[in-house]
Every structure is written in structure tokens, then in C-alpha cells.
């Protein structure tokens, strides 16, 4: 079973990810901010991360930078409601980029594709 770490400051989004990805057989770990994400990354050794970009305190781009300092192997998907970040060169260190949607099918496909490469 693959372990996924979802990082999002919105509780409803985190709970949606936990339910939907948990129902598909993934072990889901949640973090509500960047600092918690780094702690859980170290403690749980996830197979893939999905990180929201816009968060108070440490944003998702900073989390991505710190994760990449520790590991280049673990896939990271940046997920945001703001499409303009795709043009930000700092986001290119991620393995994929998703604009948030009520329909999680795109995110499911990207997670499955990245995990199949491991």
C-alpha cells in the first residue's frame, strides 16, 4: 500500500483527500501546514506528496524546496486553486502540478502515474 502525504491548510480539503484516497486503498497522512509537513515527511517516509502552494507561514514552494534538499526521489505534486503559479520557475522542481477541482479524477490519475514510475 502506498503512503501519500497531503499538505493543505484547509481542513475540509484534507478530509476529502483522506476519504477519497483512503477508499482507493492508499495510506493517507495529513499535514495542515509546512512545518507539520516536514515533520511528517521525516516520520512517515511517504511514497508521494501532494502540497498546496498557498498556505500561511511556510508556503508550498518552500516545503517543496526543503523536501528536495532531503530527497529527489519522492514524487511531489503541487496542487493549488491558482493557475498562475504554473509559470513560476520554482514550481518546476515538482513532478506535476494540478489546479484544484471538485473532481479529483485528474489528481487520482497523476498520483497513479507517478507511483507507477517508482
C-alpha positions in Angstrom: 0.0 0.0 0.0 1.4 3.4 -1.0 1.6 6.1 1.6 0.6 9.6 0.5 1.2 12.8 2.4 -1.3 15.6 1.7 -0.4 19.1 2.8 -3.2 21.7 2.8 -4.3 24.4 5.3 -8.0 23.8 4.6 -9.4 21.1 6.9 -12.2 20.2 4.5 -9.8 19.6 1.7 -7.6 17.4 3.9 -10.6 15.3 5.0 -11.7 14.9 1.4 -8.3 13.6 0.4 -8.2 11.3 3.3 -11.6 9.8 2.5 -11.3 9.6 -1.3 -7.7 8.3 -1.4 -8.3 6.1 1.6 -11.2 4.5 -0.2 -8.9 3.7 -3.1 -6.5 1.8 -0.8 -3.9 4.4 0.0 -2.4 5.0 3.4 -3.1 8.7 3.8 -1.1 11.1 6.1 -2.3 14.7 6.5 -0.5 17.9 7.4 -2.1 21.3 7.9 1.0 23.5 7.3 4.6 23.5 6.0 6.3 22.8 9.4 4.0 19.9 10.1 4.6 18.6 6.6 8.3 18.4 7.1 7.9 16.6 10.4 5.5 14.1 8.9 7.7 13.6 5.9 10.6 12.6 8.1 8.5 10.5 10.4 6.3 8.6 7.9 8.5 8.2 4.7 5.7 8.8 2.2 5.8 7.5 -1.3 4.3 10.7 -2.7 3.4 14.2 -1.6 0.6 16.5 -2.7 1.3 20.0 -1.5 -0.9 23.1 -1.6 1.0 26.2 -2.6 -0.8 29.0 -0.8 -0.6 28.4 2.9 0.0 30.7 5.9 3.6 30.6 7.2 5.7 28.3 5.1 4.1 28.1 1.6 4.1 25.0 -0.5 7.0 26.2 -2.7 9.2 26.5 0.4 8.1 23.0 1.5 9.0 21.7 -1.9 12.5 23.2 -1.7 13.1 21.7 1.7 11.8 18.3 0.6 14.1 18.4 -2.4 17.0 19.1 -0.2 16.3 15.8 1.6 15.1 13.7 -1.3 14.9 14.0 -5.0 13.3 10.5 -5.4 9.9 11.1 -3.8 7.4 12.4 -6.3 5.7 15.7 -5.4 2.6 17.2 -6.9 1.8 20.8 -6.3 -1.9 21.5 -6.0 -3.4 24.9 -5.9 -6.5 26.9 -6.8 -4.4 29.5 -8.5 -3.2 28.6 -12.1 -0.7 31.4 -12.4 1.8 29.5 -10.2 2.5 27.1 -13.1 4.6 29.8 -14.7 6.7 30.2 -11.6 10.1 28.5 -12.2 10.3 27.5 -8.5 7.3 25.1 -9.1 9.3 23.2 -11.8 11.1 21.2 -9.1 7.8 19.3 -8.6 6.9 16.3 -10.6 3.5 17.6 -11.5 1.1 20.4 -11.0 -2.7 20.3 -10.5 -5.2 23.1 -10.3 -7.7 22.2 -7.5 -11.1 21.0 -8.6 -14.1 19.4 -7.1 -13.4 16.5 -9.4 -10.4 14.5 -8.1 -10.0 12.3 -11.2 -7.1 14.3 -12.6 -5.3 14.1 -9.3 -6.0 10.4 -9.0 -4.5 9.8 -12.4 -1.4 11.9 -11.7 -0.8 10.1 -8.4 -1.2 6.7 -10.0 1.1 7.6 -12.9 3.8 8.9 -10.6 3.7 5.9 -8.3 3.8 3.5 -11.2 7.3 5.0 -12.1 8.8 4.1 -8.8 
